[in-house]
């Protein structure tokens, strides 16, 4: 490209002929005369890259590439990165997270199977009129699925338990452990008694150590960047509709970097093909019809 530009400069200045300039600079005349042809398919793919990038401005080129491949497009990641760079579509970079590791616990405990550890926490926002929104999120640390995402003006312990039981009844899933911080809604006696009755272990992180609940913190960072910072909520009901739509996209469409750029539900289906169909749990002493 540089030699071609040099040839054009020499010829335009009248310093020599096109043939002589190519010979001196060591450039084949065929290369100097080459002009890229307008390819309709190439323009279509470039337009598609720009469209998906503008719809998801916080996504990097890897996630954009994964989304395009989900749609059946044969895309090269390097090409996507080049087009995004040329058109100024680079995602804003967030600062790296600091990790603190104590000498007694050099490795953070990780879940090894579905429903082994659920994490839940609150993230806050406000409506256009300044009304407070407390958003409860529940995720499965192993599959990365968001099991619940719901907003309310306040979230006492009773409402937290109702949300957990809703997941267990509707999805037929039960956690072995539930990880959270030491908020009053999570350490209440009502929650302690509920966990004891259901034989569920409660795991609390150390006060002032949010990195110990890193999965839900990372989830909240994505939620904040991709939805809360981009949308205005006029009511609690509208917020819940938009949260439900985003949760659906997160579980079934959004590529996840820790899952090979597959959506959490897709990754869980591939690895857990033999998982039983979700159904409501049967109380003790009430056998099913098949029994």
Backbone torsions as a table, in degrees:
resi	resn	phi	psi	omega
1	UNK	NA	-40.6	-179.9
2	UNK	-66.9	-41.0	178.6
3	UNK	-65.2	-39.0	179.1
4	UNK	-63.0	-41.7	177.6
5	UNK	-65.5	-36.9	179.4
6	UNK	-65.5	-39.7	178.1
7	UNK	-61.7	-45.1	-179.8
8	UNK	-63.7	-36.0	179.2
9	UNK	-67.0	-44.6	-179.5
10	UNK	-61.7	-45.3	-178.6
11	UNK	-65.5	-41.6	-178.6
12	UNK	-67.0	-27.4	179.3
13	UNK	-85.2	-4.8	179.1
14	UNK	73.6	24.0	-179.2
15	UNK	-82.7	-10.8	-179.1
16	UNK	173.2	172.9	179.9
17	UNK	-79.1	166.5	178.3
18	UNK	-61.8	-42.1	-178.7
19	UNK	-63.1	-47.4	-176.9
20	UNK	-66.7	-38.0	179.0
21	UNK	-64.4	-41.7	178.8
22	UNK	-64.5	-39.1	-178.2
23	UNK	-67.0	-44.4	-179.3
24	UNK	-65.6	-40.8	-177.8
25	UNK	-84.0	-5.0	178.0
26	UNK	70.8	38.2	-179.3
27	UNK	-119.1	129.9	177.9
28	UNK	-64.2	141.8	-178.0
29	UNK	-65.3	-32.1	178.0
30	UNK	-63.1	-37.7	178.2
31	UNK	-70.2	-37.6	-179.8
32	UNK	-67.8	-31.9	-178.1
33	UNK	-90.8	-3.5	-176.2
34	UNK	-70.1	136.3	174.8
35	UNK	-130.9	127.7	-178.0
36	UNK	-61.7	136.1	178.9
37	UNK	-83.7	145.3	177.1
38	UNK	-74.3	115.8	-176.6
39	UNK	-107.4	118.8	-177.8
40	UNK	-61.8	-39.4	-179.6
41	UNK	-66.7	-39.1	179.1
42	UNK	-65.2	-43.1	178.8
43	UNK	-64.1	-36.3	178.8
44	UNK	-64.0	-44.1	-178.9
45	UNK	-68.0	-38.5	177.4
46	UNK	-64.3	-39.7	176.9
47	UNK	-65.4	-36.1	178.5
48	UNK	-67.3	-40.7	177.5
49	UNK	-60.8	-44.8	-179.7
50	UNK	-66.0	-39.1	-179.0
51	UNK	-64.1	-48.1	-179.4
52	UNK	-65.9	-36.9	-180.0
53	UNK	-66.5	-38.5	-179.9
54	UNK	-73.8	-30.5	176.7
55	UNK	-70.1	-28.0	-178.8
56	UNK	-128.2	73.2	-172.3
57	UNK	-65.5	-18.5	-179.0
58	UNK	-93.7	-2.1	179.1
59	UNK	-80.4	141.9	171.4
60	UNK	-83.0	177.9	-174.5
61	UNK	-67.2	-28.3	179.7
62	UNK	-66.6	-43.7	179.3
63	UNK	-69.8	-36.2	176.1
64	UNK	-63.3	-42.3	177.6
65	UNK	-61.0	-43.1	179.4
66	UNK	-63.4	-39.9	178.2
67	UNK	-63.8	-42.1	179.6
68	UNK	-65.8	-37.5	178.4
69	UNK	-69.2	-33.5	175.4
70	UNK	-61.3	-31.6	179.0
71	UNK	-82.9	5.7	176.5
72	UNK	90.8	9.8	179.5
73	UNK	-90.9	133.2	175.6
74	UNK	-83.3	100.8	-174.2
75	UNK	-120.1	139.6	174.5
76	UNK	-96.9	129.8	-176.2
77	UNK	-60.3	-38.3	-179.8
78	UNK	-66.1	-35.7	178.7
79	UNK	-67.2	-41.5	177.9
80	UNK	-60.9	-43.1	179.5
81	UNK	-63.4	-39.5	-179.1
82	UNK	-66.7	-43.8	-179.9
83	UNK	-64.4	-42.2	179.4
84	UNK	-63.5	-40.1	179.8
85	UNK	-66.9	-40.8	-179.4
86	UNK	-65.4	-33.4	-176.2
87	UNK	-100.0	10.1	175.9
88	UNK	67.1	39.8	-176.8
89	UNK	-109.0	26.2	-178.6
90	UNK	-68.7	138.8	179.1
91	UNK	-73.8	146.7	177.7
92	UNK	-71.8	133.7	-178.3
93	UNK	-87.2	136.4	176.5
94	UNK	-96.2	147.6	-179.5
95	UNK	-63.8	147.2	179.7
96	UNK	-65.2	151.8	-178.3
97	UNK	-86.2	143.8	175.8
98	UNK	-91.3	136.9	179.5
99	UNK	-116.0	133.4	177.0
100	UNK	-113.4	128.2	-179.6
101	UNK	-123.5	124.8	179.7
102	UNK	-80.6	153.6	-179.2
103	UNK	-59.9	-32.3	-177.3
104	UNK	-79.2	-18.1	-177.3
105	UNK	-135.7	82.5	-174.0
106	UNK	-78.7	-16.6	-179.5
107	UNK	-126.0	136.2	178.1
108	UNK	-80.8	133.4	-179.1
109	UNK	-67.3	134.4	-178.5
110	UNK	-121.2	150.2	177.2
111	UNK	-77.6	148.7	-175.7
112	UNK	-117.5	-1.0	-179.0
113	UNK	-158.9	160.9	-179.8
114	UNK	-62.1	146.0	176.1
115	UNK	65.0	11.7	175.2
116	UNK	-74.9	-42.8	179.8
117	UNK	-137.2	123.5	168.0
118	UNK	-104.5	143.8	175.2
119	UNK	-118.7	140.0	176.0
120	UNK	-143.1	152.1	-177.9
121	UNK	-166.3	172.7	178.9
122	UNK	-108.8	147.2	167.7
123	UNK	-131.4	142.6	-171.9
124	UNK	-113.0	151.0	175.7
125	UNK	-152.8	-178.9	178.9
126	UNK	-136.5	155.9	174.4
127	UNK	-81.9	177.1	179.7
128	UNK	-60.5	-33.7	-179.1
129	UNK	-86.2	6.1	176.8
130	UNK	86.8	11.6	179.3
131	UNK	-76.8	135.5	-175.8
132	UNK	-71.9	140.4	175.8
133	UNK	-124.0	124.6	172.5
134	UNK	-107.8	121.7	-175.4
135	UNK	-109.7	118.7	177.8
136	UNK	-93.3	128.4	176.9
137	UNK	-122.4	137.3	177.8
138	UNK	-126.6	126.3	-180.0
139	UNK	-129.6	154.0	172.2
140	UNK	-91.6	118.4	-174.1
141	UNK	-64.7	-27.3	-176.9
142	UNK	-82.3	-49.9	-178.1
143	UNK	-86.0	-13.3	-177.6
144	UNK	68.8	9.9	-179.8
145	UNK	-72.1	142.7	172.3
146	UNK	-89.4	112.9	-175.0
147	UNK	-85.2	-25.8	-180.0
148	UNK	-159.3	141.5	177.1
149	UNK	-147.7	105.1	-171.9
150	UNK	-144.0	142.1	-178.6
151	UNK	-109.6	149.7	176.4
152	UNK	-158.4	154.9	177.9
153	UNK	-61.2	-33.9	177.0
154	UNK	-144.9	155.8	-177.1
155	UNK	-136.9	80.8	176.2
156	UNK	-71.0	172.3	-177.0
157	UNK	-59.3	-37.3	-179.8
158	UNK	-60.8	-41.9	-179.2
159	UNK	-71.0	-32.5	175.9
160	UNK	-63.1	-44.7	179.2
161	UNK	-65.7	-38.7	177.2
162	UNK	-60.5	-38.4	-180.0
163	UNK	-68.0	-42.2	178.6
164	UNK	-64.6	-42.5	179.5
165	UNK	-67.4	-31.2	176.5
166	UNK	-62.5	-41.9	177.9
167	UNK	-63.9	-45.3	-176.3
168	UNK	-64.3	-37.8	-178.6
169	UNK	-78.0	-46.1	-174.4
170	UNK	-75.9	-36.1	-177.6
171	UNK	-99.5	-10.6	-179.9
172	UNK	68.5	31.2	-177.7
173	UNK	-120.5	146.1	178.9
174	UNK	-138.1	129.8	-179.6
175	UNK	-82.2	152.3	171.7
176	UNK	-85.7	-36.2	179.4
177	UNK	-135.4	147.7	175.2
178	UNK	-125.9	121.9	-177.3
179	UNK	-103.0	138.2	179.4
180	UNK	-158.8	175.1	173.0
181	UNK	-86.0	-165.2	-175.2
182	UNK	-102.2	33.1	177.3
183	UNK	-63.9	152.7	-176.9
184	UNK	-60.4	-28.4	179.5
185	UNK	-71.4	-23.0	-176.0
186	UNK	-98.0	-21.6	-178.5
187	UNK	-104.5	5.9	-178.0
188	UNK	-61.8	153.4	179.5
189	UNK	-61.8	-33.7	178.8
190	UNK	-60.7	-41.8	179.2
191	UNK	-68.5	-41.5	179.5
192	UNK	-60.4	-43.8	-179.4
193	UNK	-67.9	-39.9	178.9
194	UNK	-61.4	-43.8	-180.0
195	UNK	-66.5	-39.0	179.6
196	UNK	-65.4	-41.7	179.0
197	UNK	-66.0	-39.7	-178.8
198	UNK	-87.8	3.8	-179.9
199	UNK	55.7	49.8	177.6
200	UNK	-117.3	131.1	-179.3
201	UNK	-84.6	134.4	177.5
202	UNK	-101.5	123.3	-179.9
203	UNK	-112.8	118.3	-179.3
204	UNK	-107.2	137.4	177.5
205	UNK	-79.6	165.9	178.8
206	UNK	-69.4	143.2	178.7
207	UNK	-57.1	134.7	179.8
208	UNK	73.1	21.8	-178.9
209	UNK	-128.7	67.5	-177.0
210	UNK	-64.1	-22.4	179.6
211	UNK	-65.0	-17.1	177.1
212	UNK	-73.8	-14.7	174.6
213	UNK	-116.6	51.3	-170.1
214	UNK	-63.2	-32.7	-177.1
215	UNK	-63.8	-47.1	-178.9
216	UNK	-72.7	-30.2	176.3
217	UNK	-66.4	-40.6	177.0
218	UNK	-65.1	-39.7	177.4
219	UNK	-61.8	-42.3	179.5
220	UNK	-65.7	-34.1	177.5
221	UNK	-63.9	-40.8	177.3
222	UNK	-67.5	-42.3	178.8
223	UNK	-61.1	-42.7	-179.9
224	UNK	-64.8	-45.7	-175.8
225	UNK	-72.3	-36.0	-171.6
226	UNK	-95.1	-17.1	-178.4
227	UNK	-133.2	-60.1	-169.9
228	UNK	-62.9	-37.1	-179.6
229	UNK	-81.7	-5.5	-175.4
230	UNK	-112.8	-13.4	-174.2
231	UNK	-123.3	152.2	173.3
232	UNK	-108.2	134.9	-179.7
233	UNK	-108.4	126.3	179.7
234	UNK	-93.9	-15.4	179.3
235	UNK	-158.8	167.4	178.1
236	UNK	-65.8	-39.4	179.7
237	UNK	-62.4	-43.4	178.7
238	UNK	-64.4	-38.9	178.5
239	UNK	-61.5	-41.6	-179.4
240	UNK	-67.2	-35.2	176.8
241	UNK	-64.5	-45.6	-178.8
242	UNK	-69.4	-35.7	176.0
243	UNK	-65.3	-39.9	178.3
244	UNK	-64.2	-41.6	178.7
245	UNK	-65.3	-41.3	-179.7
246	UNK	-67.7	-38.7	177.2
247	UNK	-61.4	-40.5	177.9
248	UNK	-62.2	-44.1	178.8
249	UNK	-66.1	-39.8	-179.6
250	UNK	-62.5	-43.6	-176.1
251	UNK	-75.9	-33.3	-169.8
252	UNK	-115.2	-14.7	-176.1
253	UNK	-127.0	-41.7	-171.8
254	UNK	-67.3	124.9	177.6
255	UNK	-67.8	138.0	-179.9
256	UNK	-112.2	125.4	-175.8
257	UNK	-61.0	-33.0	-178.3
258	UNK	-80.7	-5.8	-177.6
259	UNK	-117.7	30.1	-179.7
260	UNK	67.8	31.3	-179.8
261	UNK	57.7	40.8	170.5
262	UNK	-116.5	155.8	177.5
263	UNK	-68.9	148.8	-178.4
264	UNK	-54.3	-43.7	-179.3
265	UNK	-65.8	-37.9	178.3
266	UNK	-66.5	-44.3	179.3
267	UNK	-63.9	-40.2	179.3
268	UNK	-65.4	-37.5	179.9
269	UNK	-67.1	-39.1	-179.5
270	UNK	-67.1	-38.7	-176.8
271	UNK	-87.3	-27.1	-175.4
272	UNK	-118.1	51.8	-175.9
273	UNK	-63.9	-25.3	-176.9
274	UNK	-98.2	12.0	179.8
275	UNK	-65.7	138.9	-177.7
276	UNK	-64.3	152.9	177.6
277	UNK	-66.1	130.7	-179.1
278	UNK	-58.9	137.2	176.9
279	UNK	-153.1	162.0	-179.1
280	UNK	-67.2	136.9	178.9
281	UNK	-64.4	146.1	-179.4
282	UNK	-96.0	125.2	179.7
283	UNK	-61.2	153.4	179.3
284	UNK	-61.3	138.3	179.1
285	UNK	88.9	2.3	179.5
286	UNK	-126.4	85.9	-176.8
287	UNK	-65.7	155.2	178.5
288	UNK	-76.6	170.7	-179.2
289	UNK	-67.1	-30.9	-178.5
290	UNK	-69.9	-25.4	178.5
291	UNK	-78.8	NA	NA
